[in-house]
Amino acid sequence: KHRAMFRQLPKNGFSKTSLLNNNKVEFIIDKTNISTITHAYIQVKVTNDTGASVTLAPTPFWIDRIEIVRGNVVTTFTGQQAYLSTSTFLGREEYEQLAPSMCLTSAYATTGTALASTASGVYYIPLLHMFPAVKLYLEAIKGDLEIRVYTQASSQTILAGSHPGITDCALIVKGFSETSDDKHRRLLAYHDRKLGLMLPFPNFINHKEILTLAPSSKYTLTLNSIEGTVIGFWVTLRAATITGANQGTYLPLTSMDIQTAGSISIMGSDMTPDEVKLDSAELFNNLFAMNKEAYFISFSSDPAGDYATGSVHGYQVFTGKEKFVFTTPSTLAAGTYQLDINVLSAEHLFIEQGNLSVKK
């Protein structure tokens, strides 16, 4: 058994002039180059041929959504979810090394990266969802495993200037190769005709609300789209009209609480942002919570470990009747805002005779 990686080119090529403008690129993973996939990155080389400086948004924000497909869509995640999970779960040293290649800074700024005229840069979009936890054995999967990448409009992906040239695009697949005996054992497990195989991983659920808010006011939302075993979730408040400039700008709250349908606090009591940040400081080896008003509320004692391995170190079962109660600060301007609750739900990749599906 040894580490391995390979470079996968797009199925049908890519647009050199509009990849970062409501476009789509597809990759079919070659199952002969590596036996088990643990994670991947989308690699994009940008050459500024516009004649003027261009500012690129952080690479996770280039993404509208990414689909992992085996016949049907197995799971989907958004660029916002990729940004939040990468920033929250990567350790500080690893994040700081990767940040420039994601058009981010070590201080978690989302103002993007300027690329001078005629300059080139190689950038990466992390694809860390599901694969680290399930460690998918590729050779036992029936049919093609496909990654479909849908980009946002250029107004979101390019913060200043016009669309630059895209001179290369590839999927960097990482994992390991195994011995023949290990491969045989895994093949038998993946093709078990009686039981199938259940591989745990944290999947995403998004609950979005467009709200008219006033300063120093209390609000209660019913979380009717959230059901299942919840490991934790991010709470973010942004302007209702999302632009390239503000898509990574999160606005503060004064307090927050999760309550049962009977208005009993699940968290123990309402929490201030400082208390949520203190909890994140204990849970994560990075400074994301200290730099961004993206509040991660965890029911697990090790959410980063859960994301990486599929294990569950604590959870809360949601029924769709729970409530999110929050208070706005006095500094909030009255207006319309978007509140997102991005949930990590403990689910399973079900493998039956080489076919894939997701079950809660």
C-alpha positions as CSV (number, residue, x, y, z in Angstrom):
1,K,0.0,0.0,0.0
2,H,1.4,3.4,-0.9
3,R,0.3,7.0,-1.6
4,A,-0.6,7.8,-5.2
5,M,-1.9,10.6,-7.3
6,F,-2.8,11.3,-10.9
7,R,-4.0,14.1,-13.2
8,Q,-7.3,13.7,-14.9
9,L,-8.2,15.9,-17.9
10,P,-11.8,17.0,-18.5
11,K,-14.2,14.7,-20.3
12,N,-15.0,17.2,-23.1
13,G,-12.3,19.8,-22.7
14,F,-13.0,23.2,-21.1
15,S,-13.7,26.7,-22.2
16,K,-10.6,28.9,-22.4
17,T,-12.6,32.1,-22.6
18,S,-15.6,31.5,-20.3
19,L,-14.8,28.8,-17.8
20,L,-15.4,31.2,-14.9
21,N,-18.7,32.4,-16.2
22,N,-21.7,30.1,-15.7
23,N,-19.9,27.2,-17.3
24,K,-19.5,23.4,-16.7
25,V,-16.6,21.1,-16.8
26,E,-16.8,17.3,-16.3
27,F,-14.3,14.7,-15.2
28,I,-14.6,10.9,-15.5
29,I,-12.2,9.4,-13.0
30,D,-9.9,6.8,-14.5
31,K,-10.2,3.8,-12.2
32,T,-7.0,2.2,-13.4
33,N,-4.5,4.8,-12.1
34,I,-5.3,4.6,-8.4
35,S,-7.2,2.1,-6.3
36,T,-8.6,4.3,-3.6
37,I,-9.4,8.0,-3.7
38,T,-9.0,10.1,-0.5
39,H,-9.4,13.6,-1.9
40,A,-9.0,15.8,-4.9
41,Y,-8.4,19.3,-6.2
42,I,-9.5,21.0,-9.3
43,Q,-6.4,22.7,-10.8
44,V,-6.9,25.8,-13.0
45,K,-4.1,27.8,-14.7
46,V,-5.1,31.4,-15.5
47,T,-3.2,33.6,-17.9
48,N,-4.1,37.3,-17.8
49,D,-4.4,38.2,-21.5
50,T,-6.8,41.0,-21.0
51,G,-4.3,43.9,-21.1
52,A,-5.1,45.1,-17.6
53,S,-5.0,43.8,-14.0
54,V,-7.6,41.2,-13.0
55,T,-8.7,40.3,-9.5
56,L,-9.9,36.7,-9.0
57,A,-12.3,35.8,-6.2
58,P,-11.3,33.0,-3.8
59,T,-11.4,29.8,-5.7
60,P,-14.2,28.1,-3.7
61,F,-16.4,31.1,-4.8
62,W,-15.8,30.2,-8.4
63,I,-18.1,27.3,-7.8
64,D,-21.9,27.2,-7.9
65,R,-22.0,23.5,-7.1
66,I,-20.0,20.3,-7.6
67,E,-21.8,17.0,-8.2
68,I,-20.4,13.6,-7.6
69,V,-22.2,11.3,-10.0
70,R,-22.4,7.5,-10.5
71,G,-25.3,7.1,-12.9
72,N,-27.4,9.5,-10.8
73,V,-26.1,12.3,-8.6
74,V,-24.7,10.8,-5.4
75,T,-24.1,14.0,-3.5
76,T,-23.8,17.7,-4.2
77,F,-22.0,20.6,-2.4
78,T,-21.8,24.3,-3.1
79,G,-18.8,26.7,-3.3
80,Q,-19.9,28.3,-0.1
81,Q,-19.9,24.9,1.7
82,A,-16.5,24.1,0.2
83,Y,-15.2,27.5,1.6
84,L,-16.7,27.1,5.0
85,S,-15.6,23.4,5.5
86,T,-12.0,24.1,4.1
87,S,-11.5,27.2,6.3
88,T,-13.0,25.5,9.4
89,F,-11.4,22.1,9.3
90,L,-7.9,22.6,7.8
91,G,-5.3,23.1,10.5
92,R,-3.7,26.5,10.7
93,E,-0.4,25.5,9.1
94,E,-2.0,23.6,6.3
95,Y,-4.5,26.4,5.6
96,E,-1.7,29.0,5.5
97,Q,0.3,27.0,3.0
98,L,-2.7,26.4,0.7
99,A,-4.4,29.9,1.1
100,P,-2.5,31.7,-1.7
101,S,-3.3,28.9,-4.2
102,M,-7.0,29.4,-3.3
103,C,-6.9,33.2,-3.7
104,L,-7.2,33.6,0.1
105,T,-4.9,35.1,2.7
106,S,-3.5,33.6,5.9
107,A,-5.8,36.1,7.7
108,Y,-8.9,34.5,6.0
109,A,-9.5,37.6,3.9
110,T,-11.8,37.0,0.9
111,T,-10.8,40.1,-1.2
112,G,-9.3,37.8,-3.8
113,T,-5.9,37.8,-5.7
114,A,-4.8,40.4,-8.3
115,L,-3.1,39.0,-11.4
116,A,-1.1,41.6,-13.4
117,S,-1.4,41.8,-17.2
118,T,0.4,38.9,-19.0
119,A,1.0,37.2,-15.6
120,S,-0.1,33.6,-15.0
121,G,-1.1,31.7,-11.9
122,V,-2.0,28.1,-10.9
123,Y,-5.0,27.9,-8.5
124,Y,-6.8,25.1,-6.7
125,I,-10.4,24.4,-5.7
126,P,-10.5,21.9,-2.9
127,L,-12.7,18.8,-3.3
128,L,-12.5,17.4,0.2
129,H,-16.2,16.4,0.6
130,M,-17.1,12.7,1.1
131,F,-13.9,11.2,-0.3
132,P,-11.7,11.6,2.9
133,A,-14.3,9.8,5.0
134,V,-15.3,7.0,2.7
135,K,-12.0,6.3,1.0
136,L,-13.8,5.0,-2.1
137,Y,-12.4,1.9,-3.8
138,L,-12.6,2.9,-7.4
139,E,-12.1,-0.5,-9.1
140,A,-15.2,-2.0,-7.4
141,I,-17.6,0.7,-8.6
142,K,-19.8,-0.2,-11.5
143,G,-19.8,2.3,-14.3
144,D,-18.1,5.7,-14.4
145,L,-17.5,7.9,-11.4
146,E,-17.9,11.5,-12.6
147,I,-17.2,14.9,-11.1
148,R,-19.4,17.7,-12.6
149,V,-18.2,21.3,-11.8
150,Y,-20.6,24.2,-12.3
151,T,-19.1,27.7,-12.1
152,Q,-20.7,30.9,-11.0
153,A,-21.2,34.0,-13.2
154,S,-18.2,36.1,-13.8
155,S,-19.6,38.8,-11.6
156,Q,-19.0,36.4,-8.7
157,T,-15.7,34.8,-9.9
158,I,-13.9,38.0,-11.1
159,L,-13.9,40.9,-8.7
160,A,-12.1,43.4,-11.0
161,G,-11.3,43.4,-14.7
162,S,-12.6,41.1,-17.4
163,H,-12.4,37.3,-17.9
164,P,-8.8,36.2,-18.3
165,G,-7.6,33.2,-20.4
166,I,-7.8,29.7,-18.9
167,T,-4.8,27.8,-20.2
168,D,-5.2,24.6,-18.3
169,C,-7.8,22.7,-16.2
170,A,-7.5,19.3,-14.6
171,L,-8.6,17.2,-11.6
172,I,-5.8,16.2,-9.3
173,V,-6.8,12.9,-7.7
174,K,-5.1,11.7,-4.6
175,G,-5.3,8.5,-2.7
176,F,-3.4,5.2,-2.5
177,S,-2.8,1.9,-4.2
178,E,-3.2,-1.5,-2.5
179,T,-1.9,-5.0,-2.7
180,S,-3.8,-7.6,-4.7
181,D,-5.0,-9.3,-1.5
182,D,-6.4,-6.0,-0.1
183,K,-8.1,-5.2,-3.4
184,H,-9.7,-8.6,-3.5
185,R,-11.1,-8.2,0.1
186,R,-12.5,-4.8,-0.8
187,L,-14.0,-6.0,-4.0
188,L,-15.9,-8.7,-2.1
189,A,-17.2,-6.1,0.4
190,Y,-18.3,-3.7,-2.3
191,H,-20.2,-6.5,-4.2
192,D,-21.8,-8.3,-1.2
193,R,-25.2,-9.5,-2.5
194,K,-26.9,-9.8,0.9
195,L,-25.9,-6.8,3.0
196,G,-24.2,-4.2,0.9
197,L,-21.7,-1.8,2.5
198,M,-22.4,1.3,4.5
199,L,-19.6,3.9,4.6
200,P,-20.3,6.9,7.0
201,F,-19.6,10.4,5.9
202,P,-20.9,13.9,6.8
203,N,-23.2,15.3,4.1
204,F,-24.4,18.9,3.6
205,I,-27.9,20.3,4.1
206,N,-28.6,23.9,3.4
207,H,-31.4,25.9,5.1
208,K,-31.7,29.4,3.6
209,E,-34.0,32.2,4.6
210,I,-34.4,35.7,3.0
211,L,-35.4,37.9,5.9
212,T,-36.3,41.5,6.6
213,L,-34.4,42.4,9.7
214,A,-34.2,45.4,12.1
215,P,-31.5,46.3,14.6
216,S,-31.7,45.0,18.2
217,S,-34.5,42.6,17.4
218,K,-35.2,39.0,18.1
219,Y,-36.3,36.4,15.5
220,T,-37.4,32.8,15.5
221,L,-37.1,30.5,12.5
222,T,-38.5,27.0,12.2
223,L,-35.8,24.7,10.6
224,N,-38.2,22.7,8.6
225,S,-35.6,21.5,6.0
226,I,-33.3,20.0,8.6
227,E,-34.0,16.4,9.5
228,G,-31.6,13.6,10.6
229,T,-28.5,13.2,12.7
230,V,-26.7,16.6,12.9
231,I,-23.0,16.8,13.8
232,G,-23.0,20.6,13.7
233,F,-23.7,23.6,11.4
234,W,-22.5,27.0,10.3
235,V,-24.7,30.1,10.7
236,T,-24.0,33.0,8.4
237,L,-25.8,36.2,7.7
238,R,-25.1,38.1,4.5
239,A,-26.6,40.8,2.4
240,A,-29.7,39.5,0.5
241,T,-28.1,40.4,-2.9
242,I,-24.9,38.4,-3.1
243,T,-22.2,40.0,-5.1
244,G,-18.6,39.1,-5.9
245,A,-17.4,41.6,-3.3
246,N,-19.7,40.5,-0.4
247,Q,-20.1,36.7,-0.9
248,G,-17.5,36.1,1.8
249,T,-18.6,39.0,4.1
250,Y,-20.5,37.6,7.1
251,L,-22.4,39.9,9.4
252,P,-22.5,39.6,13.2
253,L,-25.3,38.5,15.4
254,T,-25.8,39.4,19.1
255,S,-27.0,36.0,20.3
256,M,-28.3,32.6,19.0
257,D,-30.0,29.5,20.3
258,I,-31.4,26.2,19.0
259,Q,-34.6,25.2,20.6
260,T,-37.1,22.3,20.5
261,A,-40.6,22.8,19.1
262,G,-41.5,23.4,22.8
263,S,-39.0,26.3,23.0
264,I,-36.5,24.4,25.2
265,S,-32.9,25.2,24.5
266,I,-30.9,22.3,23.0
267,M,-27.7,24.2,23.5
268,G,-28.3,24.8,27.2
269,S,-29.0,28.5,26.7
270,D,-28.6,31.2,24.1
271,M,-24.9,31.9,23.1
272,T,-23.2,35.1,22.2
273,P,-20.8,35.2,19.3
274,D,-17.8,35.3,21.7
275,E,-19.0,32.1,23.3
276,V,-19.4,30.4,19.9
277,K,-15.9,31.6,18.9
278,L,-14.5,30.3,22.2
279,D,-16.0,26.9,21.5
280,S,-14.4,26.9,18.0
281,A,-11.1,27.9,19.5
282,E,-11.3,24.7,21.6
283,L,-12.4,22.5,18.7
284,F,-10.2,23.7,15.8
285,N,-6.5,24.3,15.2
286,N,-6.9,27.5,13.2
287,L,-8.0,31.1,13.5
288,F,-11.0,31.1,11.1
289,A,-13.6,31.8,13.9
290,M,-11.5,34.7,15.2
291,N,-11.4,36.3,11.7
292,K,-14.9,35.6,10.3
293,E,-18.5,35.9,11.7
294,A,-19.3,32.4,10.4
295,Y,-20.5,30.7,13.6
296,F,-20.0,26.9,13.8
297,I,-22.3,25.3,16.4
298,S,-21.1,21.8,17.2
299,F,-22.8,18.9,18.8
300,S,-19.7,16.8,18.3
301,S,-16.5,16.9,20.4
302,D,-14.4,16.4,17.3
303,P,-16.2,17.8,14.1
304,A,-13.0,18.0,12.1
305,G,-12.3,14.4,12.8
306,D,-15.9,13.5,11.9
307,Y,-15.5,15.3,8.6
308,A,-12.3,13.6,7.8
309,T,-13.2,10.0,8.9
310,G,-17.0,9.7,9.0
311,S,-16.9,8.9,12.7
312,V,-19.4,10.7,15.0
313,H,-18.3,12.1,18.3
314,G,-21.6,13.7,19.2
315,Y,-24.8,14.6,17.5
316,Q,-28.4,16.0,17.8
317,V,-31.3,14.4,16.0
318,F,-33.4,17.1,14.2
319,T,-37.0,16.5,13.1
320,G,-37.8,19.6,11.0
321,K,-39.6,21.2,14.0
322,E,-36.6,22.7,15.8
323,K,-36.2,26.5,15.9
324,F,-33.3,28.9,15.5
325,V,-33.6,31.9,17.7
326,F,-31.3,34.9,17.2
327,T,-30.9,38.6,18.0
328,T,-29.5,41.2,15.7
329,P,-27.0,43.9,16.9
330,S,-27.8,47.5,17.2
331,T,-25.4,48.3,14.4
332,L,-27.3,46.3,11.8
333,A,-29.0,48.5,9.2
334,A,-32.7,47.7,8.7
335,G,-33.1,45.8,5.5
336,T,-33.3,42.4,3.7
337,Y,-30.7,39.8,4.4
338,Q,-29.9,36.1,3.6
339,L,-29.4,33.8,6.6
340,D,-27.9,30.4,5.8
341,I,-27.6,27.4,8.0
342,N,-25.2,24.9,6.4
343,V,-25.6,21.6,8.2
344,L,-23.2,18.6,8.5
345,S,-25.5,15.6,8.6
346,A,-24.3,12.1,9.5
347,E,-25.2,10.0,6.5
348,H,-23.9,6.9,4.7
349,L,-22.7,6.0,1.3
350,F,-24.5,2.8,0.6
351,I,-22.7,0.5,-1.8
352,E,-24.6,-2.5,-3.2
353,Q,-23.1,-4.7,-5.9
354,G,-20.9,-1.8,-7.0
355,N,-23.8,0.8,-7.2
356,L,-23.8,4.0,-5.0
357,S,-26.5,5.8,-3.1
358,V,-26.7,8.0,0.0
359,K,-28.8,7.0,3.0
360,K,-29.4,8.7,6.3
